[in-house]
Amino acid sequence: MRTLKNKRSILGILFLLTGLVLVSIPLYVEWDQNKEVQAMEQALSLIAESDGSEPVALEEIEHLTLTEEQLQNVMKLEIPYIQMKQHILDETTDENLNIALTQIKPDQEPGVGNFTVAGHRGYRDGRHFSNLAKVPIGEKVYLHAGDKTYVYEIKSSKVIEPTFVRILDDTKGKNEITLITCTISGKKRVAVKGELVEQTERK
């Protein structure tokens, strides 16, 4: 009887330890990725403060995985409804998606054609595109690029198959933005699309 209780206690402890490990893995991954995010933000601040007369000492920043050329092309996406502000890197790779949003198509121009952006859902609420599906029709999305801000109004939000890549194509006569992330299950995609309604100069 005592042996049976001991076995149950050991099994209980093993299950508990397994659960703790499974919970801690995504937290550790996010902690590790946050170091890269902070390094990117530090580098962007140095570049913004530089007058261009001397090279920026990016090599002194620990955990920085991006080159100065990549950083020069960084944009920012703002969605006030979900209190989200995220940087957009100019190429979609696994490494880039871990630290920021990314442009899906190469050589995109803000405010022209269909500007496409991808992002992970993130492990934690509020990170990356975790709340993208909550953005309702009619809300505004702000794309900050250089000294300009492009304002888009959300026109549609739907769940699509991963193979439905036509949603990334340009639509004749329209300047749009398409934001893509995974559903909770990861089997399908959330696609939020907006149309350009305003373009302003940033002060």
Backbone hydrogen bonds, N-H to C=O, Kabsch-Sander energy under -0.5 kcal/mol:
donor,donor_aa,acceptor,acceptor_aa,energy
5,K,1,M,-2.0
6,N,2,R,-2.3
7,K,3,T,-2.3
8,R,4,L,-2.2
9,S,5,K,-2.4
10,I,6,N,-2.5
11,L,7,K,-2.7
12,G,8,R,-2.5
13,I,9,S,-2.2
14,L,10,I,-2.4
15,F,11,L,-2.6
16,L,12,G,-2.1
17,L,13,I,-2.6
18,T,14,L,-2.5
19,G,15,F,-2.3
20,L,16,L,-2.2
21,V,17,L,-2.2
22,L,18,T,-2.4
23,V,19,G,-2.1
24,S,20,L,-2.2
25,I,21,V,-1.8
27,L,23,V,-1.0
28,Y,24,S,-2.7
29,V,25,I,-2.6
30,E,26,P,-2.4
31,W,27,L,-2.3
32,D,28,Y,-2.6
33,Q,29,V,-2.5
34,N,30,E,-2.3
35,K,31,W,-0.9
36,E,32,D,-0.9
37,V,33,Q,-2.1
38,Q,34,N,-2.7
39,A,35,K,-1.8
40,M,36,E,-2.3
41,E,37,V,-2.5
42,Q,38,Q,-2.2
43,A,39,A,-2.3
44,L,40,M,-2.6
45,S,41,E,-1.9
46,L,42,Q,-2.0
47,I,43,A,-2.3
48,A,44,L,-2.3
49,E,45,S,-1.9
50,S,46,L,-1.1
58,L,56,V,-2.4
60,E,57,A,-1.0
61,I,58,L,-1.9
62,E,60,E,-0.7
64,L,61,I,-1.1
65,T,63,H,-0.5
71,L,67,T,-2.1
72,Q,68,E,-1.8
73,N,69,E,-0.8
73,N,70,Q,-0.8
74,V,71,L,-1.3
75,M,88,I,-2.1
76,K,144,H,-2.2
77,L,86,Q,-3.3
78,E,142,Y,-2.9
79,I,84,M,-2.6
82,I,79,I,-1.1
83,Q,80,P,-1.5
84,M,79,I,-2.0
86,Q,77,L,-2.5
88,I,75,M,-2.9
89,L,101,L,-2.9
93,T,91,E,-0.8
97,L,93,T,-2.5
98,N,94,D,-1.1
99,I,95,E,-0.6
99,I,96,N,-1.2
100,A,96,N,-1.8
101,L,87,H,-2.5
102,T,118,A,-2.4
103,Q,89,L,-2.3
104,I,116,T,-1.6
108,Q,105,K,-0.6
112,V,109,E,-1.9
115,F,113,G,-0.8
115,F,176,E,-2.6
116,T,114,N,-0.6
117,V,178,T,-2.9
118,A,102,T,-3.0
119,G,180,I,-1.6
127,R,124,R,-1.9
129,F,120,H,-3.1
130,S,127,R,-1.7
132,L,129,F,-1.5
134,K,131,N,-1.6
135,V,132,L,-1.8
138,G,154,I,-2.5
139,E,136,P,-1.6
141,V,152,Y,-2.7
142,Y,78,E,-3.0
143,L,141,V,-0.5
143,L,150,Y,-2.8
144,H,76,K,-3.2
144,H,142,Y,-0.7
145,A,143,L,-0.6
145,A,148,K,-2.6
148,K,145,A,-2.0
149,T,200,T,-2.7
150,Y,143,L,-2.8
151,V,149,T,-0.6
151,V,198,E,-3.1
152,Y,141,V,-3.1
152,Y,150,Y,-0.6
153,E,195,E,-2.8
154,I,139,E,-3.0
155,K,193,K,-3.1
156,S,193,K,-1.9
158,K,191,A,-2.2
160,I,189,R,-3.1
164,F,161,E,-1.9
165,V,163,T,-2.2
167,I,164,F,-0.9
168,L,165,V,-2.0
169,D,166,R,-1.7
172,K,170,D,-0.5
174,K,171,T,-2.3
176,E,113,G,-2.9
176,E,174,K,-0.6
177,I,194,G,-2.2
178,T,115,F,-2.5
179,L,192,V,-3.2
180,I,117,V,-2.7
181,T,190,V,-1.9
183,T,188,K,-2.1
186,G,183,T,-0.7
189,R,160,I,-2.8
190,V,181,T,-3.1
191,A,158,K,-3.2
191,A,189,R,-0.5
192,V,179,L,-2.7
192,V,190,V,-0.5
193,K,156,S,-2.5
193,K,191,A,-0.5
194,G,177,I,-2.8
195,E,153,E,-2.3
196,L,175,N,-3.1
197,V,151,V,-3.2
198,E,151,V,-1.5
200,T,149,T,-2.7
202,R,147,D,-4.2
